[in-house]
Every structure is written in C-alpha cells, then in structure tokens.
Amino acid sequence: MASVGVIGSHLAGDFFLGVDILVTSMLVNFLLMCVAVLTLPSRNPVIARDVRVIPSRALQVPLAVLGVIMLGGFLAVHVGKDLTASASAWYFHSTPVWLIVMAAATAIYLREVRRLRRSGADLDAVFAVLPAE
C-alpha cells in the first residue's frame, strides 16, 4: 500500500506529498506502538511477559503515555497544517490521500480475515503467537 502512495505522489509530480504521507504513516505507526505497549498485558499476557526492551512495567507505562501524548500532538499539528495549506487540488493534501490508501489497505485486510474465517482458521490462536524470527 505504501507503493500506491509513492506512485500517486510521483504521478502528482509532488515529491513532498510523498514525504508528508510518509510522515503521517510514521506518526500513526509509532502512536499505535505506544498504544500497544499500554494494552499488550491485557490483550496478550504471554507476549507481554517476554518483553526484553524496557521490561519494567513501571517504566513502560509512563513512556508509552508520553509517546501517545507527544505523537498525538505532532500528528494533530501535521494534519492541521496539511489540511489548512493552500493547494491547487484536494489530492495535493497528504491526509486525504493517506486516508484513501489506508481505506484500501483496510478493505484488503478485512477481505483476508473473512477468507481465513471461512477456511476455519482460529484467528485468536493465529494472532496470539508471534511468527518465528
């Protein structure tokens, strides 16, 4: 899906549109990582017990909360600046382009989940275990 965004930026003739899409993606990605740090022990305690980087929950929680606050603020500023910037067409704003690409990626994900459920796969069991390194 990232390739679709890059191709779209190339076709639009605006390199910085691609950079803005990348920045939006990275901010959302890191924000979701912070949320995962906060929710992992209740969602998957087995994986949470195996955390090796900053294993202390007393340090994980404040760092993750700080990450959510800071990254959420950066994301709000980034999106706000993008949506208020003057552009000759809507597709020169990175936020709507990013949302369209993410909607397409979500549709593909949901289609694959539906296919796995129809095949009888236990998705809770599949997603409860990390793939081998």
N, CA, C and O atoms as CSV, one atom per row, in Angstrom:
chain,resi,resn,atom,element,x,y,z
A,1,MET,N,N,0.827,-1.190,0.000
A,1,MET,CA,C,0.000,0.000,0.000
A,1,MET,C,C,0.872,1.254,0.000
A,1,MET,O,O,0.482,2.289,-0.540
A,2,ALA,N,N,2.061,1.154,0.613
A,2,ALA,CA,C,2.973,2.299,0.593
A,2,ALA,C,C,3.379,2.612,-0.845
A,2,ALA,O,O,3.541,3.776,-1.210
A,3,SER,N,N,3.541,1.580,-1.649
A,3,SER,CA,C,3.913,1.784,-3.048
A,3,SER,C,C,2.836,2.559,-3.802
A,3,SER,O,O,3.147,3.372,-4.673
A,4,VAL,N,N,1.581,2.310,-3.469
A,4,VAL,CA,C,0.491,3.046,-4.106
A,4,VAL,C,C,0.629,4.535,-3.791
A,4,VAL,O,O,0.448,5.382,-4.666
A,5,GLY,N,N,0.951,4.846,-2.535
A,5,GLY,CA,C,1.144,6.240,-2.147
A,5,GLY,C,C,2.308,6.880,-2.869
A,5,GLY,O,O,2.218,8.032,-3.291
A,6,VAL,N,N,3.398,6.150,-3.016
A,6,VAL,CA,C,4.575,6.675,-3.711
A,6,VAL,C,C,4.266,6.911,-5.185
A,6,VAL,O,O,4.640,7.941,-5.746
A,7,ILE,N,N,3.583,5.955,-5.808
A,7,ILE,CA,C,3.225,6.107,-7.220
A,7,ILE,C,C,2.299,7.305,-7.401
A,7,ILE,O,O,2.448,8.079,-8.346
A,8,GLY,N,N,1.343,7.450,-6.487
A,8,GLY,CA,C,0.427,8.592,-6.563
A,8,GLY,C,C,1.164,9.909,-6.436
A,8,GLY,O,O,0.851,10.864,-7.147
A,9,SER,N,N,2.137,9.977,-5.543
A,9,SER,CA,C,2.926,11.204,-5.381
A,9,SER,C,C,3.729,11.489,-6.637
A,9,SER,O,O,3.836,12.636,-7.069
A,10,HIS,N,N,4.287,10.447,-7.216
A,10,HIS,CA,C,5.061,10.616,-8.446
A,10,HIS,C,C,4.162,11.138,-9.570
A,10,HIS,O,O,4.529,12.067,-10.289
A,11,LEU,N,N,2.979,10.526,-9.711
A,11,LEU,CA,C,2.059,10.950,-10.765
A,11,LEU,C,C,1.566,12.380,-10.537
A,11,LEU,O,O,1.311,13.113,-11.492
A,12,ALA,N,N,1.433,12.769,-9.274
A,12,ALA,CA,C,1.006,14.136,-8.966
A,12,ALA,C,C,2.141,15.128,-9.188
A,12,ALA,O,O,1.914,16.337,-9.234
A,13,GLY,N,N,3.360,14.618,-9.326
A,13,GLY,CA,C,4.512,15.484,-9.558
A,13,GLY,C,C,4.944,16.268,-8.332
A,13,GLY,O,O,5.536,17.340,-8.457
A,14,ASP,N,N,4.654,15.744,-7.150
A,14,ASP,CA,C,4.992,16.454,-5.924
A,14,ASP,C,C,5.715,15.505,-4.975
A,14,ASP,O,O,5.084,14.710,-4.278
A,15,PHE,N,N,7.052,15.597,-4.954
A,15,PHE,CA,C,7.868,14.750,-4.094
A,15,PHE,C,C,7.493,14.932,-2.630
A,15,PHE,O,O,7.434,13.958,-1.880
A,16,PHE,N,N,7.237,16.174,-2.216
A,16,PHE,CA,C,6.970,16.437,-0.805
A,16,PHE,C,C,5.618,15.897,-0.354
A,16,PHE,O,O,5.396,15.705,0.841
A,17,LEU,N,N,4.723,15.652,-1.289
A,17,LEU,CA,C,3.477,14.973,-0.952
A,17,LEU,C,C,3.802,13.572,-0.429
A,17,LEU,O,O,3.228,13.123,0.563
A,18,GLY,N,N,4.715,12.897,-1.097
A,18,GLY,CA,C,5.148,11.573,-0.643
A,18,GLY,C,C,5.809,11.636,0.718
A,18,GLY,O,O,5.595,10.756,1.552
A,19,VAL,N,N,6.618,12.673,0.958
A,19,VAL,CA,C,7.256,12.839,2.265
A,19,VAL,C,C,6.195,13.061,3.339
A,19,VAL,O,O,6.279,12.482,4.422
A,20,ASP,N,N,5.204,13.891,3.048
A,20,ASP,CA,C,4.135,14.139,4.015
A,20,ASP,C,C,3.334,12.870,4.310
A,20,ASP,O,O,2.950,12.631,5.455
A,21,ILE,N,N,3.084,12.069,3.299
A,21,ILE,CA,C,2.377,10.798,3.504
A,21,ILE,C,C,3.224,9.883,4.385
A,21,ILE,O,O,2.697,9.215,5.276
A,22,LEU,N,N,4.522,9.852,4.142
A,22,LEU,CA,C,5.431,9.041,4.957
A,22,LEU,C,C,5.423,9.513,6.402
A,22,LEU,O,O,5.375,8.693,7.318
A,23,VAL,N,N,5.469,10.815,6.618
A,23,VAL,CA,C,5.457,11.362,7.981
A,23,VAL,C,C,4.158,10.982,8.690
A,23,VAL,O,O,4.181,10.559,9.846
A,24,THR,N,N,3.029,11.132,8.000
A,24,THR,CA,C,1.742,10.754,8.598
A,24,THR,C,C,1.752,9.278,8.979
A,24,THR,O,O,1.335,8.915,10.079
A,25,SER,N,N,2.225,8.434,8.079
A,25,SER,CA,C,2.273,6.996,8.344
A,25,SER,C,C,3.149,6.673,9.537
A,25,SER,O,O,2.777,5.856,10.380
A,26,MET,N,N,4.301,7.300,9.616
A,26,MET,CA,C,5.214,7.024,10.725
A,26,MET,C,C,4.631,7.504,12.060
A,26,MET,O,O,4.745,6.808,13.069
A,27,LEU,N,N,4.014,8.675,12.069
A,27,LEU,CA,C,3.416,9.162,13.311
A,27,LEU,C,C,2.298,8.230,13.786
A,27,LEU,O,O,2.218,7.904,14.970
A,28,VAL,N,N,1.443,7.806,12.864
A,28,VAL,CA,C,0.363,6.886,13.237
A,28,VAL,C,C,0.939,5.553,13.694
A,28,VAL,O,O,0.474,4.986,14.682
A,29,ASN,N,N,1.935,5.050,12.994
A,29,ASN,CA,C,2.552,3.771,13.336
A,29,ASN,C,C,3.151,3.811,14.745
A,29,ASN,O,O,2.901,2.913,15.549
A,30,PHE,N,N,3.930,4.834,15.041
A,30,PHE,CA,C,4.559,4.922,16.354
A,30,PHE,C,C,3.524,5.188,17.447
A,30,PHE,O,O,3.681,4.714,18.572
A,31,LEU,N,N,2.477,5.935,17.131
A,31,LEU,CA,C,1.397,6.152,18.091
A,31,LEU,C,C,0.726,4.821,18.437
A,31,LEU,O,O,0.447,4.544,19.603
A,32,LEU,N,N,0.471,4.007,17.419
A,32,LEU,CA,C,-0.137,2.698,17.662
A,32,LEU,C,C,0.797,1.764,18.428
A,32,LEU,O,O,0.332,0.920,19.194
A,33,MET,N,N,2.108,1.904,18.231
A,33,MET,CA,C,3.052,1.111,19.019
A,33,MET,C,C,2.958,1.472,20.493
A,33,MET,O,O,3.005,0.596,21.355
A,34,CYS,N,N,2.827,2.759,20.781
A,34,CYS,CA,C,2.684,3.197,22.175
A,34,CYS,C,C,1.391,2.655,22.778
A,34,CYS,O,O,1.376,2.212,23.926
A,35,VAL,N,N,0.318,2.691,22.011
A,35,VAL,CA,C,-0.955,2.138,22.481
A,35,VAL,C,C,-0.809,0.633,22.718
A,35,VAL,O,O,-1.363,0.100,23.679
A,36,ALA,N,N,-0.071,-0.045,21.851
A,36,ALA,CA,C,0.151,-1.484,22.016
A,36,ALA,C,C,0.916,-1.780,23.302
A,36,ALA,O,O,0.620,-2.757,23.989
A,37,VAL,N,N,1.889,-0.948,23.629
A,37,VAL,CA,C,2.629,-1.138,24.885
A,37,VAL,C,C,1.661,-1.060,26.065
A,37,VAL,O,O,1.784,-1.825,27.021
A,38,LEU,N,N,0.714,-0.151,26.000
A,38,LEU,CA,C,-0.240,0.014,27.096
A,38,LEU,C,C,-1.245,-1.130,27.175
A,38,LEU,O,O,-1.653,-1.513,28.272
A,39,THR,N,N,-1.650,-1.680,26.037
A,39,THR,CA,C,-2.719,-2.679,26.021
A,39,THR,C,C,-2.227,-4.130,25.950
A,39,THR,O,O,-3.007,-5.049,26.201
A,40,LEU,N,N,-0.975,-4.350,25.618
A,40,LEU,CA,C,-0.481,-5.715,25.423
A,40,LEU,C,C,-0.667,-6.622,26.638
A,40,LEU,O,O,-1.095,-7.763,26.461
A,41,PRO,N,N,-0.369,-6.181,27.865
A,41,PRO,CA,C,-0.528,-7.098,29.001
A,41,PRO,C,C,-1.956,-7.625,29.175
A,41,PRO,O,O,-2.141,-8.763,29.605
A,42,SER,N,N,-2.945,-6.830,28.855
A,42,SER,CA,C,-4.318,-7.330,28.982
A,42,SER,C,C,-4.751,-8.110,27.744
A,42,SER,O,O,-5.599,-8.997,27.833
A,43,ARG,N,N,-4.177,-7.784,26.605
A,43,ARG,CA,C,-4.562,-8.433,25.349
A,43,ARG,C,C,-3.828,-9.763,25.134
A,43,ARG,O,O,-4.422,-10.741,24.680
A,44,ASN,N,N,-2.529,-9.786,25.465
A,44,ASN,CA,C,-1.726,-10.998,25.277
A,44,ASN,C,C,-0.631,-11.049,26.346
A,44,ASN,O,O,0.508,-10.664,26.082
A,45,PRO,N,N,-0.966,-11.518,27.547
A,45,PRO,CA,C,-0.004,-11.528,28.653
A,45,PRO,C,C,1.248,-12.365,28.382
A,45,PRO,O,O,2.318,-12.060,28.910
A,46,VAL,N,N,1.129,-13.404,27.575
A,46,VAL,CA,C,2.287,-14.254,27.285
A,46,VAL,C,C,3.358,-13.462,26.546
A,46,VAL,O,O,4.532,-13.511,26.911
A,47,ILE,N,N,2.962,-12.742,25.520
A,47,ILE,CA,C,3.923,-11.926,24.776
A,47,ILE,C,C,4.420,-10.784,25.648
A,47,ILE,O,O,5.601,-10.442,25.598
A,48,ALA,N,N,3.541,-10.189,26.446
A,48,ALA,CA,C,3.936,-9.068,27.311
A,48,ALA,C,C,5.015,-9.488,28.309
A,48,ALA,O,O,5.898,-8.696,28.637
A,49,ARG,N,N,4.949,-10.724,28.789
A,49,ARG,CA,C,5.964,-11.208,29.745
A,49,ARG,C,C,7.327,-11.377,29.102
A,49,ARG,O,O,8.344,-11.364,29.795
A,50,ASP,N,N,7.364,-11.537,27.774
A,50,ASP,CA,C,8.631,-11.761,27.071
A,50,ASP,C,C,9.291,-10.475,26.588
A,50,ASP,O,O,10.297,-10.538,25.882
A,51,VAL,N,N,8.759,-9.322,26.946
A,51,VAL,CA,C,9.339,-8.054,26.512
A,51,VAL,C,C,10.747,-7.934,27.081
A,51,VAL,O,O,10.957,-8.111,28.281
A,52,ARG,N,N,11.701,-7.634,26.221
A,52,ARG,CA,C,13.101,-7.534,26.636
A,52,ARG,C,C,13.579,-6.084,26.708
A,52,ARG,O,O,14.449,-5.759,27.516
A,53,VAL,N,N,13.021,-5.218,25.871
A,53,VAL,CA,C,13.406,-3.813,25.866
A,53,VAL,C,C,12.540,-3.108,26.907
A,53,VAL,O,O,11.312,-3.130,26.816
A,54,ILE,N,N,13.161,-2.501,27.867
A,54,ILE,CA,C,12.480,-1.861,28.995
A,54,ILE,C,C,11.443,-2.827,29.580
A,54,ILE,O,O,10.239,-2.605,29.449
A,55,PRO,N,N,11.910,-3.883,30.217
A,55,PRO,CA,C,10.989,-4.886,30.749
A,55,PRO,C,C,10.175,-4.405,31.957
A,55,PRO,O,O,9.172,-5.027,32.304
A,56,SER,N,N,10.583,-3.330,32.587
A,56,SER,CA,C,9.879,-2.824,33.766
A,56,SER,C,C,8.576,-2.145,33.366
A,56,SER,O,O,8.576,-1.145,32.648
A,57,ARG,N,N,7.473,-2.698,33.839
A,57,ARG,CA,C,6.163,-2.116,33.527
A,57,ARG,C,C,6.054,-0.704,34.107
A,57,ARG,O,O,5.356,0.147,33.555
A,58,ALA,N,N,6.751,-0.460,35.228
A,58,ALA,CA,C,6.731,0.870,35.854
A,58,ALA,C,C,7.358,1.932,34.946
A,58,ALA,O,O,7.033,3.114,35.062
A,59,LEU,N,N,8.249,1.521,34.046
A,59,LEU,CA,C,8.827,2.444,33.076
A,59,LEU,C,C,8.059,2.441,31.754
A,59,LEU,O,O,7.952,3.474,31.093
A,60,GLN,N,N,7.529,1.288,31.373
A,60,GLN,CA,C,6.801,1.173,30.111
A,60,GLN,C,C,5.601,2.105,30.054
A,60,GLN,O,O,5.397,2.811,29.065
A,61,VAL,N,N,4.814,2.104,31.112
A,61,VAL,CA,C,3.558,2.864,31.102
A,61,VAL,C,C,3.794,4.364,30.938
A,61,VAL,O,O,3.199,4.967,30.044
A,62,PRO,N,N,4.648,5.000,31.772
A,62,PRO,CA,C,4.835,6.444,31.572
A,62,PRO,C,C,5.463,6.788,30.216
A,62,PRO,O,O,5.110,7.800,29.611
A,63,LEU,N,N,6.390,5.953,29.737
A,63,LEU,CA,C,6.992,6.212,28.435
A,63,LEU,C,C,5.956,6.095,27.316
A,63,LEU,O,O,5.935,6.908,26.391
A,64,ALA,N,N,5.101,5.080,27.408
A,64,ALA,CA,C,4.072,4.899,26.386
A,64,ALA,C,C,3.044,6.031,26.438
A,64,ALA,O,O,2.608,6.513,25.392
A,65,VAL,N,N,2.655,6.455,27.627
A,65,VAL,CA,C,1.709,7.573,27.757
A,65,VAL,C,C,2.331,8.844,27.191
A,65,VAL,O,O,1.674,9.594,26.469
A,66,LEU,N,N,3.600,9.083,27.520
A,66,LEU,CA,C,4.300,10.244,26.975
A,66,LEU,C,C,4.360,10.171,25.447
A,66,LEU,O,O,4.180,11.177,24.760
A,67,GLY,N,N,4.612,8.976,24.931
A,67,GLY,CA,C,4.634,8.774,23.481
A,67,GLY,C,C,3.287,9.061,22.845
A,67,GLY,O,O,3.227,9.701,21.795
A,68,VAL,N,N,2.198,8.598,23.462
A,68,VAL,CA,C,0.856,8.856,22.929
A,68,VAL,C,C,0.582,10.354,22.903
A,68,VAL,O,O,0.061,10.878,21.918
A,69,ILE,N,N,0.933,11.040,23.983
A,69,ILE,CA,C,0.676,12.482,24.060
A,69,ILE,C,C,1.507,13.243,23.026
A,69,ILE,O,O,0.978,14.063,22.276
A,70,MET,N,N,2.809,12.965,22.994
A,70,MET,CA,C,3.680,13.698,22.070
A,70,MET,C,C,3.364,13.379,20.612
A,70,MET,O,O,3.217,14.286,19.793
A,71,LEU,N,N,3.259,12.100,20.292
A,71,LEU,CA,C,2.984,11.717,18.909
A,71,LEU,C,C,1.595,12.166,18.470
A,71,LEU,O,O,1.404,12.571,17.323
A,72,GLY,N,N,0.621,12.094,19.383
A,72,GLY,CA,C,-0.711,12.588,19.066
A,72,GLY,C,C,-0.687,14.082,18.774
A,72,GLY,O,O,-1.363,14.552,17.859
A,73,GLY,N,N,0.097,14.832,19.558
A,73,GLY,CA,C,0.234,16.266,19.306
A,73,GLY,C,C,0.905,16.550,17.979
A,73,GLY,O,O,0.445,17.397,17.214
A,74,PHE,N,N,1.992,15.843,17.703
A,74,PHE,CA,C,2.683,16.028,16.421
A,74,PHE,C,C,1.766,15.683,15.255
A,74,PHE,O,O,1.755,16.380,14.241
A,75,LEU,N,N,0.992,14.599,15.403
A,75,LEU,CA,C,0.077,14.189,14.344
A,75,LEU,C,C,-1.009,15.236,14.134
A,75,LEU,O,O,-1.356,15.548,12.994
A,76,ALA,N,N,-1.544,15.775,15.212
A,76,ALA,CA,C,-2.575,16.813,15.092
A,76,ALA,C,C,-2.027,18.051,14.388
A,76,ALA,O,O,-2.692,18.622,13.524
A,77,VAL,N,N,-0.809,18.468,14.757
A,77,VAL,CA,C,-0.195,19.634,14.103
A,77,VAL,C,C,0.053,19.340,12.627
A,77,VAL,O,O,-0.245,20.170,11.767
A,78,HIS,N,N,0.595,18.166,12.334
A,78,HIS,CA,C,0.908,17.791,10.953
A,78,HIS,C,C,-0.355,17.769,10.086
A,78,HIS,O,O,-0.374,18.334,8.993
A,79,VAL,N,N,-1.404,17.115,10.582
A,79,VAL,CA,C,-2.652,17.026,9.819
A,79,VAL,C,C,-3.293,18.408,9.697
A,79,VAL,O,O,-3.796,18.776,8.635
A,80,GLY,N,N,-3.272,19.160,10.780
A,80,GLY,CA,C,-3.840,20.508,10.730
A,80,GLY,C,C,-3.150,21.385,9.706
A,80,GLY,O,O,-3.811,22.079,8.933
A,81,LYS,N,N,-1.822,21.360,9.693
A,81,LYS,CA,C,-1.074,22.156,8.714
A,81,LYS,C,C,-1.362,21.682,7.291
A,81,LYS,O,O,-1.474,22.490,6.368
A,82,ASP,N,N,-1.481,20.365,7.123
A,82,ASP,CA,C,-1.754,19.833,5.789
A,82,ASP,C,C,-3.121,20.279,5.290
A,82,ASP,O,O,-3.258,20.714,4.147
A,83,LEU,N,N,-4.118,20.172,6.135
A,83,LEU,CA,C,-5.479,20.479,5.692
A,83,LEU,C,C,-5.722,21.978,5.507
A,83,LEU,O,O,-6.618,22.371,4.760
A,84,THR,N,N,-4.934,22.815,6.180
A,84,THR,CA,C,-5.122,24.263,6.025
A,84,THR,C,C,-4.189,24.877,4.988
A,84,THR,O,O,-4.324,26.059,4.672
A,85,ALA,N,N,-3.251,24.109,4.454
A,85,ALA,CA,C,-2.335,24.616,3.429
A,85,ALA,C,C,-3.089,24.818,2.120
A,85,ALA,O,O,-4.012,24.071,1.795
A,86,SER,N,N,-2.683,25.830,1.385
A,86,SER,CA,C,-3.340,26.048,0.098
A,86,SER,C,C,-2.751,25.082,-0.924
A,86,SER,O,O,-1.535,24.913,-1.012
A,87,ALA,N,N,-3.623,24.461,-1.685
A,87,ALA,CA,C,-3.208,23.522,-2.728
A,87,ALA,C,C,-4.171,23.668,-3.899
A,87,ALA,O,O,-5.335,24.028,-3.725
A,88,SER,N,N,-3.664,23.382,-5.090
A,88,SER,CA,C,-4.490,23.560,-6.288
A,88,SER,C,C,-5.566,22.485,-6.443
A,88,SER,O,O,-6.541,22.684,-7.167
A,89,ALA,N,N,-5.394,21.351,-5.770
A,89,ALA,CA,C,-6.389,20.270,-5.846
A,89,ALA,C,C,-6.362,19.485,-4.534
A,89,ALA,O,O,-5.366,19.509,-3.811
A,90,TRP,N,N,-7.448,18.797,-4.234
A,90,TRP,CA,C,-7.550,18.051,-2.978
A,90,TRP,C,C,-6.466,16.984,-2.852
A,90,TRP,O,O,-5.996,16.698,-1.751
A,91,TYR,N,N,-6.074,16.403,-3.973
A,91,TYR,CA,C,-5.106,15.312,-3.917
A,91,TYR,C,C,-3.682,15.795,-3.676
A,91,TYR,O,O,-2.765,14.975,-3.612
A,92,PHE,N,N,-3.474,17.086,-3.544
A,92,PHE,CA,C,-2.163,17.601,-3.138
A,92,PHE,C,C,-2.080,17.770,-1.626
A,92,PHE,O,O,-1.076,18.263,-1.112
A,93,HIS,N,N,-3.121,17.367,-0.912
A,93,HIS,CA,C,-3.081,17.287,0.545
A,93,HIS,C,C,-2.798,15.836,0.906
A,93,HIS,O,O,-3.473,14.927,0.423
A,94,SER,N,N,-1.801,15.622,1.756
A,94,SER,CA,C,-1.385,14.252,2.065
A,94,SER,C,C,-2.415,13.498,2.904
A,94,SER,O,O,-2.524,12.278,2.779
A,95,THR,N,N,-3.165,14.185,3.748
A,95,THR,CA,C,-4.088,13.485,4.644
A,95,THR,C,C,-5.187,12.733,3.900
A,95,THR,O,O,-5.392,11.553,4.186
A,96,PRO,N,N,-5.911,13.354,2.955
A,96,PRO,CA,C,-6.932,12.572,2.237
A,96,PRO,C,C,-6.326,11.428,1.425
A,96,PRO,O,O,-6.914,10.350,1.333
A,97,VAL,N,N,-5.162,11.660,0.842
A,97,VAL,CA,C,-4.509,10.594,0.074
A,97,VAL,C,C,-4.159,9.432,1.003
A,97,VAL,O,O,-4.388,8.269,0.671
A,98,TRP,N,N,-3.601,9.760,2.171
A,98,TRP,CA,C,-3.247,8.732,3.154
A,98,TRP,C,C,-4.495,7.975,3.589
A,98,TRP,O,O,-4.468,6.749,3.693
A,99,LEU,N,N,-5.584,8.686,3.843
A,99,LEU,CA,C,-6.827,8.038,4.269
A,99,LEU,C,C,-7.373,7.106,3.187
A,99,LEU,O,O,-7.880,6.028,3.496
A,100,ILE,N,N,-7.274,7.512,1.934
A,100,ILE,CA,C,-7.744,6.655,0.837
A,100,ILE,C,C,-6.906,5.379,0.758
A,100,ILE,O,O,-7.447,4.282,0.617
A,101,VAL,N,N,-5.596,5.526,0.847
A,101,VAL,CA,C,-4.710,4.354,0.796
A,101,VAL,C,C,-4.973,3.432,1.983
A,101,VAL,O,O,-4.997,2.211,1.828
A,102,MET,N,N,-5.169,4.012,3.169
A,102,MET,CA,C,-5.434,3.199,4.350
A,102,MET,C,C,-6.804,2.516,4.257
A,102,MET,O,O,-6.964,1.391,4.728
A,103,ALA,N,N,-7.776,3.179,3.660
A,103,ALA,CA,C,-9.087,2.551,3.459
A,103,ALA,C,C,-8.954,1.346,2.529
A,103,ALA,O,O,-9.564,0.304,2.767
A,104,ALA,N,N,-8.161,1.489,1.475
A,104,ALA,CA,C,-7.943,0.360,0.558
A,104,ALA,C,C,-7.216,-0.781,1.280
A,104,ALA,O,O,-7.571,-1.947,1.110
A,105,ALA,N,N,-6.211,-0.451,2.077
A,105,ALA,CA,C,-5.477,-1.472,2.822
A,105,ALA,C,C,-6.391,-2.162,3.830
A,105,ALA,O,O,-6.298,-3.374,4.024
A,106,THR,N,N,-7.273,-1.399,4.471
A,106,THR,CA,C,-8.216,-1.979,5.432
A,106,THR,C,C,-9.183,-2.917,4.737
A,106,THR,O,O,-9.507,-3.976,5.274
A,107,ALA,N,N,-9.647,-2.549,3.559
A,107,ALA,CA,C,-10.545,-3.418,2.795
A,107,ALA,C,C,-9.854,-4.737,2.444
A,107,ALA,O,O,-10.466,-5.802,2.530
A,108,ILE,N,N,-8.593,-4.668,2.055
A,108,ILE,CA,C,-7.834,-5.891,1.744
A,108,ILE,C,C,-7.675,-6.744,3.000
A,108,ILE,O,O,-7.852,-7.961,2.953
A,109,TYR,N,N,-7.341,-6.108,4.122
A,109,TYR,CA,C,-7.182,-6.845,5.386
A,109,TYR,C,C,-8.491,-7.540,5.775
A,109,TYR,O,O,-8.490,-8.721,6.123
A,110,LEU,N,N,-9.594,-6.812,5.716
A,110,LEU,CA,C,-10.884,-7.396,6.095
A,110,LEU,C,C,-11.275,-8.537,5.171
A,110,LEU,O,O,-11.853,-9.529,5.616
A,111,ARG,N,N,-10.962,-8.401,3.881
A,111,ARG,CA,C,-11.235,-9.494,2.934
A,111,ARG,C,C,-10.442,-10.743,3.316
A,111,ARG,O,O,-10.971,-11.854,3.287
A,112,GLU,N,N,-9.170,-10.553,3.672
A,112,GLU,CA,C,-8.330,-11.697,4.039
A,112,GLU,C,C,-8.777,-12.325,5.360
A,112,GLU,O,O,-8.745,-13.547,5.502
A,113,VAL,N,N,-9.190,-11.508,6.320
A,113,VAL,CA,C,-9.705,-12.039,7.590
A,113,VAL,C,C,-10.959,-12.860,7.332
A,113,VAL,O,O,-11.120,-13.948,7.885
A,114,ARG,N,N,-11.842,-12.342,6.495
A,114,ARG,CA,C,-13.063,-13.074,6.149
A,114,ARG,C,C,-12.715,-14.404,5.487
A,114,ARG,O,O,-13.332,-15.428,5.780
A,115,ARG,N,N,-11.726,-14.387,4.595
A,115,ARG,CA,C,-11.306,-15.617,3.918
A,115,ARG,C,C,-10.750,-16.627,4.920
A,115,ARG,O,O,-11.057,-17.817,4.835
A,116,LEU,N,N,-9.931,-16.159,5.870
A,116,LEU,CA,C,-9.380,-17.052,6.889
A,116,LEU,C,C,-10.475,-17.647,7.773
A,116,LEU,O,O,-10.432,-18.832,8.104
A,117,ARG,N,N,-11.447,-16.835,8.152
A,117,ARG,CA,C,-12.553,-17.337,8.989
A,117,ARG,C,C,-13.347,-18.398,8.247
A,117,ARG,O,O,-13.726,-19.419,8.820
A,118,ARG,N,N,-13.597,-18.148,6.957
A,118,ARG,CA,C,-14.337,-19.141,6.157
A,118,ARG,C,C,-13.581,-20.459,6.044
A,118,ARG,O,O,-14.189,-21.526,5.957
A,119,SER,N,N,-12.245,-20.381,6.047
A,119,SER,CA,C,-11.448,-21.610,5.939
A,119,SER,C,C,-11.360,-22.353,7.262
A,119,SER,O,O,-10.801,-23.448,7.330
A,120,GLY,N,N,-11.922,-21.747,8.332
A,120,GLY,CA,C,-11.943,-22.422,9.627
A,120,GLY,C,C,-10.772,-22.082,10.530
A,120,GLY,O,O,-10.615,-22.704,11.581
A,121,ALA,N,N,-9.949,-21.119,10.157
A,121,ALA,CA,C,-8.796,-20.752,10.982
A,121,ALA,C,C,-9.262,-20.078,12.268
A,121,ALA,O,O,-10.195,-19.275,12.264
A,122,ASP,N,N,-8.599,-20.418,13.358
A,122,ASP,CA,C,-8.856,-19.774,14.648
A,122,ASP,C,C,-7.982,-18.525,14.719
A,122,ASP,O,O,-6.805,-18.605,15.070
A,123,LEU,N,N,-8.560,-17.374,14.385
A,123,LEU,CA,C,-7.769,-16.143,14.299
A,123,LEU,C,C,-7.198,-15.713,15.642
A,123,LEU,O,O,-6.106,-15.147,15.697
A,124,ASP,N,N,-7.919,-15.974,16.721
A,124,ASP,CA,C,-7.373,-15.636,18.035
A,124,ASP,C,C,-6.095,-16.417,18.292
A,124,ASP,O,O,-5.126,-15.870,18.820
A,125,ALA,N,N,-6.087,-17.685,17.924
A,125,ALA,CA,C,-4.898,-18.515,18.118
A,125,ALA,C,C,-3.767,-18.089,17.172
A,125,ALA,O,O,-2.600,-18.069,17.563
A,126,VAL,N,N,-4.117,-17.754,15.942
A,126,VAL,CA,C,-3.113,-17.354,14.960
A,126,VAL,C,C,-2.419,-16.074,15.392
A,126,VAL,O,O,-1.193,-15.978,15.330
A,127,PHE,N,N,-3.196,-15.089,15.829
A,127,PHE,CA,C,-2.627,-13.791,16.183
A,127,PHE,C,C,-2.066,-13.745,17.591
A,127,PHE,O,O,-1.427,-12.761,17.964
A,128,ALA,N,N,-2.290,-14.785,18.381
A,128,ALA,CA,C,-1.771,-14.815,19.752
A,128,ALA,C,C,-0.294,-15.182,19.801
A,128,ALA,O,O,0.370,-14.960,20.813
A,129,VAL,N,N,0.221,-15.744,18.708
A,129,VAL,CA,C,1.603,-16.213,18.678
A,129,VAL,C,C,2.383,-15.400,17.639
A,129,VAL,O,O,1.939,-15.218,16.505
A,130,LEU,N,N,3.550,-14.920,18.056
A,130,LEU,CA,C,4.384,-14.191,17.114
A,130,LEU,C,C,5.009,-15.156,16.120
A,130,LEU,O,O,5.310,-16.295,16.480
A,131,PRO,N,N,5.211,-14.736,14.891
A,131,PRO,CA,C,5.889,-15.613,13.920
A,131,PRO,C,C,7.342,-15.831,14.333
A,131,PRO,O,O,7.926,-15.018,15.049
A,132,ALA,N,N,7.906,-16.927,13.877
A,132,ALA,CA,C,9.306,-17.237,14.184
A,132,ALA,C,C,10.207,-16.186,13.584
A,132,ALA,O,O,9.936,-15.657,12.506
A,133,GLU,N,N,11.282,-15.888,14.288
A,133,GLU,CA,C,12.240,-14.869,13.779
A,133,GLU,C,C,13.189,-15.464,12.805
A,133,GLU,O,O,14.056,-14.764,12.281
